[in-house]
Amino acid sequence: MQMFEILKQDKPNGDGVIMKYRTRRGTDIYCLGVPLYYDSGGDWDLGPSWCYVVTGEKLTLIDTGQFGKFDLLTAMLGLAGFDVKDIRRVIVTHGHEDHDGNLPEVLEASGAELWAHYAFDNLIGYHADVDDGAAHPDFPGSCRTCLMPDQFNTVCRPYHRKRSLLKTSHRVKEGAPSPDSRFRFLLTPGHSPIPCAAFSRTRWSSAAIRF
């Protein structure tokens, strides 16, 4: 295993940190600590949302950070030497707003493919006709049972609307490899209705990326 190189140091909790990892076979993986915070009071130190840029024939971004942080994400991409327009593939590990929050903006700016769990399209959509006693039946499928206080939920509504318009380019199933065999996907249930871990398994890389 190779060592991480710190390209940008910032806060001790990882906010704003940029690291670079080079595998033994030469794949560069950039780790971006996109800040995560809420404006509804309280002294929360959650650390950043970690997003990953994986180099190769198709520049891949894994996760897009918290909703409303698109400018921060693009700034960190620039510091790492990339433009958002360079991204050709986006992989979403799961459907929480601190991980797929900037997805609409990234896809619009880059024209990249969207790779996500095969249930992603259903879970980002609205299902007002379903009577399941959910706490928030007016929310999309992935958030109908949200336990966060109302002040957080209000902030999420624009995110829900924008995300509901997306369509997955490649629907990922358990154990499925990508067509170019650069990634293999493992279902990791428990954290959200649609978690998916992406493992890098390429001729360039002997390392695995775990989430």
BELDAUR-V436566 format. One record per pair of residues at least 12 apart in sequence whose C-alpha atoms are under 7 Angstrom apart, sorted by the first residue. I is the first residue (numbers start at 1). GAP is how many residues later the second one is. D is the distance in whole Angstrom. If there is no record, write none. Layout:
# BELDAUR-V436566
i=I gap=GAP d=D
i=I gap=GAP d=D
This chain:
# BELDAUR-V436566
i=2 gap=19 d=7
i=2 gap=20 d=6
i=2 gap=21 d=6
i=2 gap=22 d=7
i=3 gap=18 d=7
i=4 gap=15 d=6
i=4 gap=16 d=6
i=4 gap=17 d=5
i=5 gap=14 d=5
i=5 gap=15 d=5
i=5 gap=16 d=6
i=6 gap=12 d=6
i=6 gap=13 d=4
i=6 gap=14 d=6
i=7 gap=12 d=5
i=7 gap=13 d=7
i=13 gap=34 d=5
i=14 gap=19 d=6
i=14 gap=33 d=6
i=14 gap=34 d=6
i=15 gap=18 d=5
i=15 gap=19 d=6
i=15 gap=20 d=5
i=15 gap=32 d=6
i=15 gap=33 d=5
i=16 gap=17 d=5
i=16 gap=18 d=6
i=16 gap=19 d=6
i=17 gap=15 d=6
i=17 gap=16 d=5
i=18 gap=12 d=7
i=18 gap=13 d=6
i=18 gap=14 d=5
i=18 gap=15 d=6
i=19 gap=12 d=5
i=19 gap=13 d=7
i=23 gap=182 d=6
i=23 gap=183 d=7
i=23 gap=184 d=6
i=24 gap=181 d=7
i=24 gap=182 d=7
i=25 gap=179 d=5
i=25 gap=180 d=5
i=25 gap=181 d=7
i=26 gap=178 d=6
i=26 gap=179 d=7
i=27 gap=28 d=6
i=27 gap=177 d=6
i=27 gap=178 d=6
i=28 gap=26 d=6
i=28 gap=27 d=6
i=29 gap=23 d=7
i=29 gap=24 d=6
i=29 gap=25 d=5
i=29 gap=26 d=6
i=30 gap=22 d=6
i=30 gap=23 d=5
i=30 gap=24 d=7
i=31 gap=19 d=7
i=31 gap=20 d=6
i=31 gap=21 d=5
i=31 gap=22 d=7
i=32 gap=18 d=6
i=32 gap=19 d=5
i=32 gap=20 d=6
i=32 gap=44 d=7
i=33 gap=15 d=5
i=33 gap=16 d=6
i=33 gap=17 d=5
i=33 gap=18 d=7
i=34 gap=14 d=5
i=34 gap=15 d=5
i=34 gap=16 d=6
i=34 gap=31 d=6
i=34 gap=38 d=7
i=34 gap=39 d=6
i=35 gap=12 d=7
i=35 gap=13 d=4
i=35 gap=14 d=6
i=36 gap=12 d=5
i=36 gap=13 d=6
i=36 gap=30 d=6
i=40 gap=111 d=7
i=49 gap=16 d=5
i=49 gap=17 d=7
i=49 gap=49 d=6
i=49 gap=50 d=7
i=51 gap=12 d=5
i=51 gap=13 d=6
i=51 gap=14 d=7
i=58 gap=30 d=5
i=58 gap=31 d=7
i=59 gap=27 d=7
i=59 gap=28 d=5
i=59 gap=29 d=5
i=59 gap=30 d=6
i=60 gap=27 d=6
i=60 gap=28 d=6
i=60 gap=29 d=5
i=60 gap=30 d=6
i=61 gap=26 d=7
i=61 gap=28 d=6
i=61 gap=29 d=5
i=61 gap=30 d=6
i=62 gap=28 d=6
i=62 gap=29 d=5
i=62 gap=30 d=6
i=63 gap=27 d=7
i=63 gap=28 d=6
i=63 gap=29 d=5
i=63 gap=30 d=6
i=63 gap=36 d=5
i=63 gap=37 d=6
i=64 gap=35 d=6
i=64 gap=36 d=5
i=64 gap=37 d=6
i=64 gap=38 d=5
i=64 gap=39 d=6
i=65 gap=33 d=5
i=65 gap=34 d=5
i=65 gap=35 d=6
i=65 gap=36 d=6
i=65 gap=37 d=6
i=66 gap=31 d=6
i=66 gap=32 d=4
i=66 gap=33 d=6
i=66 gap=34 d=7
i=66 gap=35 d=5
i=66 gap=36 d=6
i=67 gap=30 d=6
i=67 gap=31 d=6
i=67 gap=34 d=4
i=67 gap=35 d=5
i=67 gap=92 d=7
i=68 gap=34 d=7
i=69 gap=33 d=7
i=70 gap=32 d=6
i=70 gap=35 d=7
i=84 gap=22 d=7
i=84 gap=25 d=7
i=84 gap=26 d=6
i=85 gap=24 d=6
i=85 gap=25 d=4
i=86 gap=24 d=7
i=87 gap=23 d=6
i=87 gap=25 d=6
i=88 gap=22 d=7
i=88 gap=24 d=4
i=88 gap=25 d=6
i=89 gap=23 d=5
i=89 gap=24 d=5
i=89 gap=25 d=6
i=90 gap=22 d=6
i=90 gap=23 d=6
i=90 gap=24 d=5
i=90 gap=25 d=6
i=91 gap=23 d=6
i=91 gap=24 d=5
i=91 gap=25 d=6
i=92 gap=23 d=6
i=92 gap=24 d=5
i=93 gap=102 d=5
i=93 gap=103 d=5
i=93 gap=104 d=6
i=94 gap=98 d=7
i=94 gap=100 d=5
i=94 gap=101 d=4
i=94 gap=102 d=6
i=95 gap=47 d=7
i=95 gap=97 d=7
i=95 gap=99 d=6
i=101 gap=58 d=7
i=104 gap=58 d=7
i=104 gap=59 d=6
i=113 gap=56 d=6
i=114 gap=54 d=5
i=114 gap=55 d=5
i=114 gap=56 d=6
i=115 gap=53 d=6
i=115 gap=54 d=6
i=115 gap=55 d=5
i=115 gap=56 d=6
i=115 gap=57 d=7
i=116 gap=52 d=6
i=116 gap=54 d=7
i=116 gap=55 d=6
i=116 gap=56 d=6
i=117 gap=54 d=6
i=117 gap=55 d=5
i=117 gap=56 d=6
i=117 gap=77 d=6
i=117 gap=79 d=6
i=118 gap=53 d=4
i=118 gap=54 d=5
i=118 gap=55 d=6
i=119 gap=75 d=7
i=120 gap=74 d=7
i=121 gap=46 d=6
i=121 gap=47 d=7
i=122 gap=19 d=7
i=123 gap=17 d=6
i=123 gap=18 d=4
i=123 gap=19 d=5
i=124 gap=16 d=5
i=124 gap=17 d=6
i=124 gap=18 d=6
i=124 gap=39 d=6
i=124 gap=40 d=5
i=125 gap=15 d=5
i=125 gap=16 d=6
i=125 gap=39 d=5
i=126 gap=13 d=6
i=126 gap=14 d=4
i=126 gap=15 d=6
i=127 gap=13 d=7
i=127 gap=14 d=7
i=140 gap=20 d=7
i=142 gap=51 d=6
i=174 gap=12 d=5
i=174 gap=13 d=5
i=181 gap=21 d=6
i=182 gap=18 d=6
i=182 gap=19 d=5
i=182 gap=20 d=5
i=183 gap=15 d=6
i=183 gap=16 d=5
i=183 gap=17 d=5
i=183 gap=18 d=5
i=183 gap=19 d=7
i=184 gap=14 d=6
i=184 gap=15 d=5
i=184 gap=16 d=7
i=184 gap=17 d=7
i=185 gap=12 d=6
i=185 gap=13 d=5
i=185 gap=14 d=6
i=186 gap=12 d=7
i=197 gap=13 d=6
i=197 gap=14 d=6
i=198 gap=12 d=7
